[in-house]
């Protein structure tokens, strides 16, 4: 309160017309009052307002169809043509390529994490691990677009509720 009177007395000393001084003093008083009313309710509301977090898809997605094309004895170039360039080629294990993929939707935990390791002997594919439960390309695309479809459905239902409320 003392600060308000201090500010108001300072404004009175300025050579401003009274029509400007009063609204200016009122605005200062409102700002000071707003600063002092930051309480638990305001804090709870501020905690629920979070920034938008995007869907993250990183790494090499390897589909069930791509792994089905692998055959023991394929040269490295054919494996690279089928699966793409590996995310990791370890210098300590030059005969192993690692294809790592993960998919994360917004602020949630990781939805999918996949790891396919491809092993070579004498520059030919000898075996691979981690390709047992891979999704198909269509399944992954449906899962990635799932949040977009859900947002579209929410908007449509909200607009339908608003139009029905207007008609009543």
C-alpha positions as protocol buffer text, in pm:
chain_id: "A"
residue {
  index: 1
  type: UNK
  ca { x: 0 y: 0 z: 0 }
}
residue {
  index: 2
  type: UNK
  ca { x: 288 y: 236 z: 80 }
}
residue {
  index: 3
  type: UNK
  ca { x: 426 y: 170 z: -266 }
}
residue {
  index: 4
  type: UNK
  ca { x: 96 y: 274 z: -423 }
}
residue {
  index: 5
  type: UNK
  ca { x: 93 y: 606 z: -238 }
}
residue {
  index: 6
  type: UNK
  ca { x: 459 y: 661 z: -323 }
}
residue {
  index: 7
  type: UNK
  ca { x: 386 y: 602 z: -693 }
}
residue {
  index: 8
  type: UNK
  ca { x: 71 y: 816 z: -682 }
}
residue {
  index: 9
  type: UNK
  ca { x: 257 y: 1108 z: -516 }
}
residue {
  index: 10
  type: UNK
  ca { x: 530 y: 1084 z: -780 }
}
residue {
  index: 11
  type: UNK
  ca { x: 267 y: 1096 z: -1056 }
}
residue {
  index: 12
  type: UNK
  ca { x: 115 y: 1409 z: -900 }
}
residue {
  index: 13
  type: UNK
  ca { x: 449 y: 1586 z: -934 }
}
residue {
  index: 14
  type: UNK
  ca { x: 464 y: 1522 z: -1308 }
}
residue {
  index: 15
  type: UNK
  ca { x: 346 y: 1800 z: -1531 }
}
residue {
  index: 16
  type: UNK
  ca { x: 68 y: 1594 z: -1687 }
}
residue {
  index: 17
  type: UNK
  ca { x: -296 y: 1682 z: -1728 }
}
residue {
  index: 18
  type: UNK
  ca { x: -524 y: 1528 z: -1468 }
}
residue {
  index: 19
  type: UNK
  ca { x: -706 y: 1327 z: -1738 }
}
residue {
  index: 20
  type: UNK
  ca { x: -383 y: 1135 z: -1797 }
}
residue {
  index: 21
  type: UNK
  ca { x: -258 y: 1121 z: -1436 }
}
residue {
  index: 22
  type: UNK
  ca { x: -566 y: 945 z: -1294 }
}
residue {
  index: 23
  type: UNK
  ca { x: -578 y: 657 z: -1547 }
}
residue {
  index: 24
  type: UNK
  ca { x: -202 y: 619 z: -1514 }
}
residue {
  index: 25
  type: UNK
  ca { x: -227 y: 600 z: -1135 }
}
residue {
  index: 26
  type: UNK
  ca { x: -511 y: 348 z: -1164 }
}
residue {
  index: 27
  type: UNK
  ca { x: -304 y: 133 z: -1402 }
}
residue {
  index: 28
  type: UNK
  ca { x: -10 y: 141 z: -1160 }
}
residue {
  index: 29
  type: UNK
  ca { x: -236 y: 40 z: -872 }
}
residue {
  index: 30
  type: UNK
  ca { x: -380 y: -251 z: -1073 }
}
residue {
  index: 31
  type: UNK
  ca { x: -32 y: -374 z: -1165 }
}
residue {
  index: 32
  type: UNK
  ca { x: 81 y: -363 z: -805 }
}
residue {
  index: 33
  type: UNK
  ca { x: -234 y: -545 z: -692 }
}
residue {
  index: 34
  type: UNK
  ca { x: -185 y: -810 z: -961 }
}
residue {
  index: 35
  type: UNK
  ca { x: 170 y: -872 z: -844 }
}
residue {
  index: 36
  type: UNK
  ca { x: 59 y: -931 z: -488 }
}
residue {
  index: 37
  type: UNK
  ca { x: -221 y: -1178 z: -574 }
}
residue {
  index: 38
  type: UNK
  ca { x: 4 y: -1455 z: -710 }
}
residue {
  index: 39
  type: UNK
  ca { x: -112 y: -1731 z: -479 }
}
residue {
  index: 40
  type: UNK
  ca { x: -158 y: -2109 z: -475 }
}
residue {
  index: 41
  type: UNK
  ca { x: -444 y: -2102 z: -725 }
}
residue {
  index: 42
  type: UNK
  ca { x: -242 y: -1901 z: -974 }
}
residue {
  index: 43
  type: UNK
  ca { x: 53 y: -2130 z: -922 }
}
residue {
  index: 44
  type: UNK
  ca { x: -158 y: -2443 z: -982 }
}
residue {
  index: 45
  type: UNK
  ca { x: -297 y: -2296 z: -1303 }
}
residue {
  index: 46
  type: UNK
  ca { x: 53 y: -2201 z: -1420 }
}
residue {
  index: 47
  type: UNK
  ca { x: 179 y: -2555 z: -1357 }
}
residue {
  index: 48
  type: UNK
  ca { x: -91 y: -2705 z: -1582 }
}
residue {
  index: 49
  type: UNK
  ca { x: -1 y: -2480 z: -1874 }
}
residue {
  index: 50
  type: UNK
  ca { x: 276 y: -2667 z: -2052 }
}
residue {
  index: 51
  type: UNK
  ca { x: 435 y: -2610 z: -2390 }
}
residue {
  index: 52
  type: UNK
  ca { x: 348 y: -2833 z: -2684 }
}
residue {
  index: 53
  type: UNK
  ca { x: 589 y: -3123 z: -2724 }
}
residue {
  index: 54
  type: UNK
  ca { x: 625 y: -3276 z: -3067 }
}
residue {
  index: 55
  type: UNK
  ca { x: 621 y: -3640 z: -3167 }
}
residue {
  index: 56
  type: UNK
  ca { x: 979 y: -3759 z: -3218 }
}
residue {
  index: 57
  type: UNK
  ca { x: 1074 y: -4034 z: -3459 }
}
residue {
  index: 58
  type: UNK
  ca { x: 1448 y: -4103 z: -3467 }
}
residue {
  index: 59
  type: UNK
  ca { x: 1677 y: -4362 z: -3611 }
}
residue {
  index: 60
  type: UNK
  ca { x: 1628 y: -4622 z: -3880 }
}
residue {
  index: 61
  type: UNK
  ca { x: 1280 y: -4767 z: -3899 }
}
residue {
  index: 62
  type: UNK
  ca { x: 1308 y: -5125 z: -4013 }
}
residue {
  index: 63
  type: UNK
  ca { x: 978 y: -5284 z: -4107 }
}
residue {
  index: 64
  type: UNK
  ca { x: 873 y: -5646 z: -4093 }
}
residue {
  index: 65
  type: UNK
  ca { x: 868 y: -5646 z: -4475 }
}
residue {
  index: 66
  type: UNK
  ca { x: 1232 y: -5530 z: -4496 }
}
residue {
  index: 67
  type: UNK
  ca { x: 1356 y: -5800 z: -4257 }
}
residue {
  index: 68
  type: UNK
  ca { x: 1166 y: -6060 z: -4460 }
}
residue {
  index: 69
  type: UNK
  ca { x: 1386 y: -5966 z: -4759 }
}
residue {
  index: 70
  type: UNK
  ca { x: 1708 y: -6051 z: -4573 }
}
residue {
  index: 71
  type: UNK
  ca { x: 1880 y: -6375 z: -4666 }
}
residue {
  index: 72
  type: UNK
  ca { x: 2189 y: -6535 z: -4520 }
}
residue {
  index: 73
  type: UNK
  ca { x: 2478 y: -6489 z: -4764 }
}
residue {
  index: 74
  type: UNK
  ca { x: 2374 y: -6146 z: -4896 }
}
residue {
  index: 75
  type: UNK
  ca { x: 2665 y: -5905 z: -4955 }
}
residue {
  index: 76
  type: UNK
  ca { x: 2690 y: -5585 z: -4746 }
}
residue {
  index: 77
  type: UNK
  ca { x: 2578 y: -5369 z: -5039 }
}
residue {
  index: 78
  type: UNK
  ca { x: 2253 y: -5565 z: -5076 }
}
residue {
  index: 79
  type: UNK
  ca { x: 2186 y: -5541 z: -4702 }
}
residue {
  index: 80
  type: UNK
  ca { x: 2242 y: -5165 z: -4721 }
}
residue {
  index: 81
  type: UNK
  ca { x: 2003 y: -5146 z: -5018 }
}
residue {
  index: 82
  type: UNK
  ca { x: 1733 y: -5338 z: -4826 }
}
residue {
  index: 83
  type: UNK
  ca { x: 1769 y: -5180 z: -4480 }
}
residue {
  index: 84
  type: UNK
  ca { x: 1940 y: -4850 z: -4553 }
}
residue {
  index: 85
  type: UNK
  ca { x: 2253 y: -4706 z: -4396 }
}
residue {
  index: 86
  type: UNK
  ca { x: 2295 y: -4828 z: -4038 }
}
residue {
  index: 87
  type: UNK
  ca { x: 2278 y: -4577 z: -3755 }
}
residue {
  index: 88
  type: UNK
  ca { x: 2583 y: -4728 z: -3584 }
}
residue {
  index: 89
  type: UNK
  ca { x: 2889 y: -4903 z: -3719 }
}
residue {
  index: 90
  type: UNK
  ca { x: 3112 y: -4983 z: -3424 }
}
residue {
  index: 91
  type: UNK
  ca { x: 3485 y: -4952 z: -3498 }
}
residue {
  index: 92
  type: UNK
  ca { x: 3555 y: -5230 z: -3248 }
}
residue {
  index: 93
  type: UNK
  ca { x: 3301 y: -5461 z: -3417 }
}
residue {
  index: 94
  type: UNK
  ca { x: 3326 y: -5386 z: -3790 }
}
residue {
  index: 95
  type: UNK
  ca { x: 3123 y: -5696 z: -3875 }
}
residue {
  index: 96
  type: UNK
  ca { x: 2814 y: -5570 z: -3692 }
}
residue {
  index: 97
  type: UNK
  ca { x: 2569 y: -5303 z: -3806 }
}
residue {
  index: 98
  type: UNK
  ca { x: 2315 y: -5165 z: -3560 }
}
residue {
  index: 99
  type: UNK
  ca { x: 1982 y: -5024 z: -3673 }
}
residue {
  index: 100
  type: UNK
  ca { x: 1826 y: -4834 z: -3381 }
}
residue {
  index: 101
  type: UNK
  ca { x: 1483 y: -4673 z: -3388 }
}
residue {
  index: 102
  type: UNK
  ca { x: 1258 y: -4505 z: -3135 }
}
residue {
  index: 103
  type: UNK
  ca { x: 929 y: -4326 z: -3147 }
}
residue {
  index: 104
  type: UNK
  ca { x: 810 y: -4090 z: -2873 }
}
residue {
  index: 105
  type: UNK
  ca { x: 479 y: -3905 z: -2866 }
}
residue {
  index: 106
  type: UNK
  ca { x: 486 y: -3566 z: -2692 }
}
residue {
  index: 107
  type: UNK
  ca { x: 558 y: -3570 z: -2320 }
}
residue {
  index: 108
  type: UNK
  ca { x: 486 y: -3943 z: -2283 }
}
residue {
  index: 109
  type: UNK
  ca { x: 738 y: -4217 z: -2236 }
}
residue {
  index: 110
  type: UNK
  ca { x: 898 y: -4382 z: -2539 }
}
residue {
  index: 111
  type: UNK
  ca { x: 623 y: -4565 z: -2725 }
}
residue {
  index: 112
  type: UNK
  ca { x: 847 y: -4786 z: -2937 }
}
residue {
  index: 113
  type: UNK
  ca { x: 1215 y: -4874 z: -2916 }
}
residue {
  index: 114
  type: UNK
  ca { x: 1363 y: -5119 z: -3162 }
}
residue {
  index: 115
  type: UNK
  ca { x: 1715 y: -5252 z: -3217 }
}
residue {
  index: 116
  type: UNK
  ca { x: 1813 y: -5471 z: -3509 }
}
residue {
  index: 117
  type: UNK
  ca { x: 2171 y: -5598 z: -3522 }
}
residue {
  index: 118
  type: UNK
  ca { x: 2305 y: -5741 z: -3847 }
}
residue {
  index: 119
  type: UNK
  ca { x: 2621 y: -5958 z: -3841 }
}
residue {
  index: 120
  type: UNK
  ca { x: 2861 y: -6029 z: -4127 }
}
residue {
  index: 121
  type: UNK
  ca { x: 3127 y: -6292 z: -4191 }
}
residue {
  index: 122
  type: UNK
  ca { x: 3364 y: -6230 z: -4483 }
}
residue {
  index: 123
  type: UNK
  ca { x: 3142 y: -5938 z: -4600 }
}
residue {
  index: 124
  type: UNK
  ca { x: 2834 y: -6159 z: -4627 }
}
residue {
  index: 125
  type: UNK
  ca { x: 2529 y: -6159 z: -4401 }
}
residue {
  index: 126
  type: UNK
  ca { x: 2557 y: -6441 z: -4149 }
}
residue {
  index: 127
  type: UNK
  ca { x: 2271 y: -6363 z: -3904 }
}
residue {
  index: 128
  type: UNK
  ca { x: 2060 y: -6090 z: -3748 }
}
residue {
  index: 129
  type: UNK
  ca { x: 1891 y: -6034 z: -3411 }
}
residue {
  index: 130
  type: UNK
  ca { x: 1605 y: -5816 z: -3294 }
}
residue {
  index: 131
  type: UNK
  ca { x: 1374 y: -5854 z: -3591 }
}
residue {
  index: 132
  type: UNK
  ca { x: 1115 y: -6072 z: -3420 }
}
residue {
  index: 133
  type: UNK
  ca { x: 844 y: -5822 z: -3323 }
}
residue {
  index: 134
  type: UNK
  ca { x: 884 y: -5544 z: -3578 }
}
residue {
  index: 135
  type: UNK
  ca { x: 571 y: -5364 z: -3699 }
}
residue {
  index: 136
  type: UNK
  ca { x: 480 y: -5329 z: -4064 }
}
residue {
  index: 137
  type: UNK
  ca { x: 518 y: -4991 z: -4236 }
}
residue {
  index: 138
  type: UNK
  ca { x: 142 y: -4932 z: -4229 }
}
residue {
  index: 139
  type: UNK
  ca { x: 120 y: -5013 z: -3858 }
}
residue {
  index: 140
  type: UNK
  ca { x: 391 y: -4763 z: -3771 }
}
residue {
  index: 141
  type: UNK
  ca { x: 240 y: -4490 z: -3989 }
}
residue {
  index: 142
  type: UNK
  ca { x: -98 y: -4547 z: -3828 }
}
residue {
  index: 143
  type: UNK
  ca { x: 59 y: -4515 z: -3483 }
}
residue {
  index: 144
  type: UNK
  ca { x: 248 y: -4196 z: -3574 }
}
residue {
  index: 145
  type: UNK
  ca { x: -62 y: -4041 z: -3732 }
}
residue {
  index: 146
  type: UNK
  ca { x: -274 y: -4158 z: -3439 }
}
residue {
  index: 147
  type: UNK
  ca { x: -214 y: -3839 z: -3240 }
}
residue {
  index: 148
  type: UNK
  ca { x: -304 y: -3628 z: -3543 }
}
residue {
  index: 149
  type: UNK
  ca { x: -628 y: -3819 z: -3592 }
}
residue {
  index: 150
  type: UNK
  ca { x: -710 y: -3792 z: -3223 }
}
residue {
  index: 151
  type: UNK
  ca { x: -660 y: -3414 z: -3233 }
}
residue {
  index: 152
  type: UNK
  ca { x: -881 y: -3390 z: -3542 }
}
residue {
  index: 153
  type: UNK
  ca { x: -1155 y: -3592 z: -3369 }
}
residue {
  index: 154
  type: UNK
  ca { x: -1135 y: -3371 z: -3060 }
}
residue {
  index: 155
  type: UNK
  ca { x: -1169 y: -3055 z: -3270 }
}
residue {
  index: 156
  type: UNK
  ca { x: -1463 y: -3202 z: -3460 }
}
residue {
  index: 157
  type: UNK
  ca { x: -1644 y: -3303 z: -3143 }
}
residue {
  index: 158
  type: UNK
  ca { x: -1579 y: -2962 z: -2985 }
}
residue {
  index: 159
  type: UNK
  ca { x: -1717 y: -2782 z: -3290 }
}
residue {
  index: 160
  type: UNK
  ca { x: -2019 y: -3016 z: -3295 }
}
residue {
  index: 161
  type: UNK
  ca { x: -2088 y: -2937 z: -2927 }
}
residue {
  index: 162
  type: UNK
  ca { x: -2052 y: -2566 z: -2993 }
}
residue {
  index: 163
  type: UNK
  ca { x: -2294 y: -2577 z: -3288 }
}
residue {
  index: 164
  type: UNK
  ca { x: -2548 y: -2778 z: -3089 }
}
residue {
  index: 165
  type: UNK
  ca { x: -2521 y: -2529 z: -2800 }
}
residue {
  index: 166
  type: UNK
  ca { x: -2580 y: -2240 z: -3041 }
}
residue {
  index: 167
  type: UNK
  ca { x: -2888 y: -2407 z: -3189 }
}
residue {
  index: 168
  type: UNK
  ca { x: -3046 y: -2453 z: -2844 }
}
